Amino acid sequence: MRKPNGIFLNNILFGIIILLFSCQLYAQGGLLYSSPEEQGVDGVKIHAAADSIITNGIRKQAFPGAQLLVAKNGLIIFHEVYGYHTYDSVQQVSKNDIYDLASVTKIMGPLPALMKLVEEGKLELDAPFSRYWKPWKRRKDKRDITLRELLAHQAGMQPYIVFLNDVLDNGKPKRRFLRSTPSKRFNTQVYDSIYVKNRFRRKMFRKINRSPVKAEKEYLYSGLASLIYPEVIAEITGHSYEYYLRKNFYLPLGCASLVFTPEKIGFPNTIVPTEFDTLFRHDLTQGWVHDENASLLGGVSGNAGLFGTAQDLARMMQFYQDFGRFDGEHYLKEETVKEFTRVQFPDNANRRGLGFDKPLLNNSELPLAEAYPAPAASAGSFGHSGFTGTFVWADPDNELVFIFLSNRVYPDRKHRMLYELNIRTALHQLFYESQLSSY
């Protein structure tokens, strides 16, 4: 692989980001605020109902705290915070808190870069992905898989590989892969006082290359290709994955909080903790990515690793909802975004777009308890959820952007009440049902 040459510019851009934060330019998130009533929404109803749903979730330990931001017609009509970072009720949730976005990274990280490269003709959706990821040329079961199939989870790739098993032996770090101090061969930082061997990423990619592929072309969610996308983006552009995203999307769109490894940067914002990790890091994970596979890549990945605020997520989702346009400027072509946000393989019972999640194919016919997302969400809507308790969704037909952030994995990932109480879907549906009759 060609070594990315954006290191010097990376340092400059990190300085710019720090300046943006210190000047508090991000505080209002970039989208203007409006009252719910001015946008045809019953503000009294949504506040009362949202408060009830979320406080019930806190009481039943679905999460210690959360925040909800909703924009209608390009204006923020609801942004409220609830609860605390942890159940000890010490640190209250703040609107400028930074969250581990987990799999929401997939549509905020590699996806905009891939979209841009596709429209520039540097990637082809229906060409064999092995054209860009050369090791697959030698793999009979992968050489003909296309980028379209990968992004729509239609390629038959294995869902996940637990790479943590390679670096631990009965729960203890293997010295051949992990060290407590950095060195020339171990300078990829995973966590405080944990460094992984530089060449371990090659082992990860080798295992992905050799992983089994189902013969049937059917929907099977897999995050493995997302681990590869940053390498392909760097190879094609000649810049690091992080630099390319900041230069082309995050800074132009004003999304200064969208970063990888925020603990290394030292932002003034509080970073919401995720899980007490008793297996690997033996600590409360905060400011370092929760996902172990992303962690072993130094926290910079395409499947997870991105952190950000609700306001900056709203900016990105508004950008998608407006089909590549933000604040009067076009950063992607409309036809590109529309192609990526449409269902790709409906005849295969696959609801997915390209990278984006979509409503269940019969979603509008389902009761609230079975729907995903809200049953009133249009078939043209799209978004993604994250393992840590995050969820973002955009609905161009109804001009509704919905952002929900929580740390539901605190204190551990066994906490599943967020799903059992159907909190995100209920909140999402609320904003469709609260239209003023006179609007």
Secondary structure, 3 states (H helix, E strand, C coil): CCCCCCHHHHHHHHHHHHHHHHCCCCCCCCCCECCCHHHCECHHHHHHHHHHHHHHHHHCCCCCEEEEEEEECCEEEEEEEEEECCCCCCCECCCCCEEECHHHHHHHCHHHHHHHHHHCCCCCCCCEHHHCCHHHHHCCCCCCCEHHHHHCCCCCECCCCCCHHHHEECCEECCCCEECCCCCCCCEEEECCEEECCCHHHHHHHHHHHCCECCCCCCCCCCHHHHHHHHHHHHHHCCCHHHHHHHHHHCCCCCCCCEECHHHHCCCCCECCCCEECCCCCEECCCCCCCHHHHHCCCCCCCCCEEECHHHHHHHHHHHHCCCEECCEECCCHHHHHHHCCCCCHHHCCCCCCCCECCCCCHHHCCCCCCCCCCCCCCCCEEEEECCCEEEEEECCCCEEEEEEECCCCCCCCCCHHHHCCHHHHHHHHHHHCECCCC
